[in-house]
Amino acid sequence: MIAVERLDQPGELAALTGILHACVLDGASVGFVAPFAEDKAQAFWVDQVFPAVDAGACDLFVARLDGVVIGTVQLMKAAMPNQPHRADVAKLLVHPDHRRHGAGRVLMTALEARACDLGLTLLVLDTRSGDPSQSLYEGIGFQVAGQIPGFCRNVFEDVYEPTTYLYKTLG
């Protein structure tokens, strides 16, 4: 059974690094392009995510299967004073070896529960248009807000692809 926990402090660096690295090499459009070395994946967690967790700006979730971290997602609280009601969903990553078994859905359920606990009423995210993740998001109630053509570079080729923005109203 897949279990999800929120990391209150930075941890699981090796597992998170491995998941990000594997997802990018598998073609996930999560901000990075090939070639993508493991040290760049590690730097992302150390330099960007863990400081945000420490500052309280980010809730970091991990999914475990038999104690092994197989996925992650982040709830990024909006920083601007006119947006205390919303947050961004960032970097839903499930290791390619563990996809299509419910980890993404379980992670998103935990993230939404935390958002509700925090009194948030709106979640926003973006994904490369047509990715399997878009079907997941729409299947759990996210609505398409729109699409931007040529928004993100393909992981492997110098080609620019569209991104779809989605939102979900909570509560």
C-alpha positions as CSV (number, residue, x, y, z in Angstrom):
1,M,0.0,0.0,0.0
2,I,1.2,3.5,-0.8
3,A,1.6,5.8,2.1
4,V,2.1,9.6,2.0
5,E,3.8,11.8,4.5
6,R,4.6,15.5,4.7
7,L,8.2,16.2,5.4
8,D,8.4,18.9,8.0
9,Q,12.1,19.3,7.5
10,P,14.4,18.5,4.6
11,G,15.1,14.9,4.2
12,E,15.2,12.0,1.7
13,L,17.7,13.8,-0.5
14,A,19.1,10.7,-2.2
15,A,15.6,9.4,-3.0
16,L,14.2,12.7,-4.2
17,T,17.3,13.3,-6.3
18,G,16.9,9.8,-7.9
19,I,13.2,10.4,-8.7
20,L,13.8,13.8,-10.3
21,H,16.7,12.5,-12.3
22,A,14.8,9.4,-13.5
23,C,11.7,11.4,-14.4
24,V,13.6,14.0,-16.5
25,L,15.5,11.2,-18.3
26,D,12.1,9.6,-19.0
27,G,10.9,12.8,-20.7
28,A,9.0,14.5,-17.9
29,S,8.6,18.2,-18.6
30,V,9.4,19.6,-15.1
31,G,11.7,22.5,-15.9
32,F,14.9,20.6,-16.9
33,V,16.4,19.5,-20.2
34,A,18.8,16.7,-21.2
35,P,21.5,16.2,-20.6
36,F,20.6,16.3,-16.9
37,A,23.1,15.2,-14.4
38,E,22.2,13.9,-10.9
39,D,24.2,16.7,-9.3
40,K,21.8,19.2,-11.0
41,A,18.8,17.2,-9.6
42,Q,20.4,17.2,-6.1
43,A,21.0,21.0,-6.3
44,F,17.4,21.6,-7.1
45,W,16.3,20.1,-3.8
46,V,19.1,21.6,-1.8
47,D,19.1,25.1,-3.2
48,Q,15.4,25.6,-4.0
49,V,13.0,23.2,-2.3
50,F,14.6,22.6,1.1
51,P,15.0,26.3,1.8
52,A,11.3,26.8,0.9
53,V,10.3,24.0,3.2
54,D,12.5,25.5,6.0
55,A,10.8,28.9,5.4
56,G,7.3,27.5,5.6
57,A,6.6,28.5,2.0
58,C,6.4,24.9,0.7
59,D,4.9,21.7,2.0
60,L,6.8,18.7,0.6
61,F,5.1,15.3,0.4
62,V,6.6,11.9,-0.4
63,A,4.9,8.7,-1.3
64,R,6.3,5.5,0.0
65,L,5.9,1.9,-1.1
66,D,7.2,-0.6,1.4
67,G,9.2,2.2,3.0
68,V,10.8,3.3,-0.2
69,V,10.2,6.8,-1.5
70,I,8.6,6.5,-5.0
71,G,7.1,9.9,-5.6
72,T,6.7,13.5,-4.4
73,V,4.7,16.7,-4.8
74,Q,4.9,20.2,-3.4
75,L,2.3,22.6,-2.2
76,M,3.7,26.1,-2.8
77,K,1.9,28.7,-0.8
78,A,1.3,32.0,-2.7
79,A,3.6,34.7,-1.4
80,M,1.6,37.8,-2.3
81,P,-0.7,39.5,0.2
82,N,-3.7,39.4,-2.2
83,Q,-3.5,35.6,-2.6
84,P,-3.7,34.1,0.9
85,H,-6.4,31.7,-0.4
86,R,-4.4,29.9,-3.0
87,A,-1.3,27.8,-3.7
88,D,0.5,26.2,-6.6
89,V,0.9,22.5,-7.1
90,A,4.5,21.8,-8.1
91,K,6.6,18.9,-9.3
92,L,4.3,15.9,-9.0
93,L,6.9,13.3,-9.7
94,V,6.5,9.5,-9.6
95,H,9.5,7.3,-10.4
96,P,9.0,5.8,-13.9
97,D,9.2,2.3,-12.4
98,H,6.2,3.0,-10.1
99,R,3.8,4.9,-12.4
100,R,0.2,3.9,-13.1
101,H,-0.3,2.4,-9.7
102,G,-2.0,5.3,-7.9
103,A,0.9,7.1,-6.3
104,G,0.2,10.4,-8.1
105,R,-3.5,10.3,-7.1
106,V,-2.6,9.5,-3.4
107,L,0.0,12.3,-3.4
108,M,-2.6,14.8,-4.8
109,T,-5.2,13.6,-2.2
110,A,-2.8,14.3,0.6
111,L,-1.8,17.7,-0.9
112,E,-5.5,18.7,-1.2
113,A,-6.2,17.7,2.4
114,R,-3.3,19.8,3.6
115,A,-4.5,22.7,1.5
116,C,-7.9,22.5,3.1
117,D,-6.4,22.3,6.6
118,L,-4.6,25.5,5.8
119,G,-7.8,27.1,4.7
120,L,-6.8,27.4,1.1
121,T,-9.6,27.5,-1.5
122,L,-7.8,27.4,-4.8
123,L,-5.1,25.3,-6.3
124,V,-3.3,26.1,-9.6
125,L,-0.8,24.1,-11.6
126,D,0.6,23.7,-15.1
127,T,1.6,20.7,-17.2
128,R,2.8,20.1,-20.7
129,S,-0.3,19.9,-22.8
130,G,-1.4,16.3,-23.4
131,D,0.9,14.7,-20.9
132,P,-0.6,11.8,-18.9
133,S,-0.5,14.0,-15.8
134,Q,-3.1,16.3,-17.5
135,S,-5.6,13.3,-17.5
136,L,-4.8,12.7,-13.8
137,Y,-5.5,16.3,-12.9
138,E,-8.7,16.5,-14.8
139,G,-9.8,13.1,-13.4
140,I,-9.5,14.5,-9.8
141,G,-11.5,17.6,-10.6
142,F,-9.0,20.2,-11.9
143,Q,-10.4,22.4,-14.7
144,V,-8.5,23.7,-17.7
145,A,-8.0,27.5,-17.5
146,G,-6.2,27.7,-20.8
147,Q,-3.2,26.8,-22.9
148,I,-0.1,28.7,-23.9
149,P,1.6,27.6,-27.1
150,G,5.4,27.3,-27.2
151,F,5.7,27.6,-23.4
152,C,8.2,24.9,-22.5
153,R,11.2,23.3,-24.3
154,N,11.1,19.6,-25.0
155,V,13.4,17.6,-22.7
156,F,15.3,16.1,-25.5
157,E,14.9,18.4,-28.6
158,D,15.1,22.1,-29.3
159,V,11.3,22.2,-29.8
160,Y,8.8,24.3,-27.8
161,E,5.6,22.7,-26.7
162,P,2.3,24.0,-25.2
163,T,1.5,24.1,-21.5
164,T,-1.9,23.8,-20.0
165,Y,-2.9,25.7,-16.9
166,L,-5.4,24.1,-14.6
167,Y,-7.1,25.0,-11.3
168,K,-9.3,23.4,-8.7
169,T,-11.6,25.2,-6.2
170,L,-11.6,23.5,-2.8
171,G,-14.1,23.4,0.0
